[in-house]
């Protein structure tokens, strides 16, 4: 089969729908953040994909246009690819087989023979692509000093939620008054649902603040014309880059201990930056202020257009949009402070090249 299955994820990241001529239209529906009370996990907002088989024509030929933009083919070849994809998909469905669209869903027939798409876990919202579900459990960030050296411990801070338990009705009461027990159980479930609706947005806001505490504090400090005081015994690591094309692992980062014994690294830590190095090559600068990291050049170019004066640093399959660079720690910090004063709401982080 023509390999178009992995294109639909890229299309639906920036579009609400895409028509597959002769098959149907993939449409996305917004789903707000949710809290799984049993596992204590908060899931970020997402999109659910559905297939409307009543919409099978597209006068704009959007799918063919997207294929031509991402592959070195002309319109005739793109049209033939779409026809071949639809033909082979229908042949598989006639054999009661299914077709998987990567990170979008599974096209199959239901019991009545209608063509549907079965949703799969995904996050097709470009604003928060790569954002992990958060396990809501208590954790503390600690920092200590040893023999004149600053020791920094990075941890993931989360919040403990209260699980509303449904009361257990004695077996004798269930046997003698099943209707009354059922009513009470329904009332308690309704009460638990009300509390859940109240706690969910609060927990989501607190979790987001914890994840982005440093950018928020810097923005507030810039708004009122003051600079947050650096603390040499406790440093909060800026949030990692959110790649719009590559989700992160669901395993939380429990942190690692880093011993600081050189002035340059100490200066960066005092400014609130992580100093974990990444070797990208000696031909590059030592420090970069990154405002976006992407695995597709198209998304990187879109981010670059949003930030006048920014440039793209491409190493391997990673395209990073940067707004400042230098070989000196004090210079890159000065650039960062000037940038935050000019654009308080802009979120940037430091890439240190271990050259």
Helices and strands as residue ranges (DSSP letters): H 7-14, E 17-20, E 24-31, E 34-36, E 41-43, E 46-52, H 62-70, H 75-94, E 99-101, E 105-109, E 115-119, G 126-128, E 134-135, E 143-146, E 149-153, H 171-176, H 178-211, H 213-223, E 257-260, H 263-270, E 277-278, E 287-294, H 297-306, E 311-315, E 318-326, H 329-342, E 349-353
